[in-house]
Amino acid sequence: MRLLIGVLVLLPFAAAAETAYVTDNLRLGLHTAEDTSDRAFRYLESGQAMEILIRDRNYANVRLPDGTEGWVKNAYLVDDKPAKLIVAETMAERDTLAAELEQSKAAFAEPAATIEGLRNETVALTTQLEASQAEVSGLRDEVASIEGMKEQYKGSVPLSWVGGATLVCLVVGLLGGLWWADYRSRKRHGGIRIY
């Protein structure tokens, strides 16, 4: 029996930590009288959170977040947040996330421009590299052709060299011949030039 009385005495304290909300689309009167028979001194909107101090089948003694205490009809209290409050919280969260998204977009605008510039530079450098590779390929073909010609004319002397050497030999031969003829003529004639 004592145990039952102890449980009944402690039961209101166990309910003290419970949170409840005013249901959707309702203005609930907050009363001073326990049976709410007096005139409401304040009206609560749907979604108003409150702490339940004492609760019975018909009425609940509540404390508002600002510390105001009073009595309300228990039938209008629900344990789950009403849709109106959930929608308002969701919209506020959406607005916060949208603002964060805009800030993120603004923060990444400069790096995005840098990335775009680097992409354009990469395209230009790739084009330049391809052109250089084509030029190198052409030069390699030309070098291979020259190497083939070099191998073909490996033991030959250029025609200009042959012509130059021939001209030098003719001039030296002519001058040498003239000198020799002059020398022999003078030797024969006792040092006197006779032509």
C-alpha positions, 0 to 999 in steps of 0.5 A: 500500500505504501508503495502504491501511495509513493508511486502516486505521489511521485507520478506528477514529478515524473510527468514534469519533464514532459514537453507538449505543444498546442495542436494545429490551427487553434488559440488555446486559453491559458487560465489561472483556475485549475478547471479553466472556468475563469477568463483566459489571461493569455492565448497560446497559438498552435505550435507553442511549446510548454512544459507540463507540470501536472497533468490529469485527464481533463486539465494540465498545469503548464509553464511557458518558456518565458516562465508564465504558469497556468492551466489549459485543457489537456485535450488540446495538447499533443506530444508531437510537434504540429505540422505548422511548426514542423513546416516553419522549422523546415522552411527556416532550415531551407532558407539557412541552407540556401544562404549557405549555398549562395555563400559557398557559390560566392566562395568558389567563384574565384577558384572556378574562374581560375580553374576555367582559365587553367582549362583554357590554358591547357587547351592552348598548350595541348594545341601548341604541343600537337603542332610542335610534335607534328613539326618534330615529326617532319624534322625527323623525316627530313633528318632521315632523308639527309642521313640517306643522302649522306650515306649515298654520297659518303665517298664523293667530293662536292662538285664545287670543291672539285671545280675550285681545286681544278681552278687552283691547279690551273692557275698554279700550273700556268704561273708555275709554267710561266716561271719555269719558262722564264727561268729556263730562258734566263739560264739559257741567255745568261740571265737576260729575259728574252721572249 
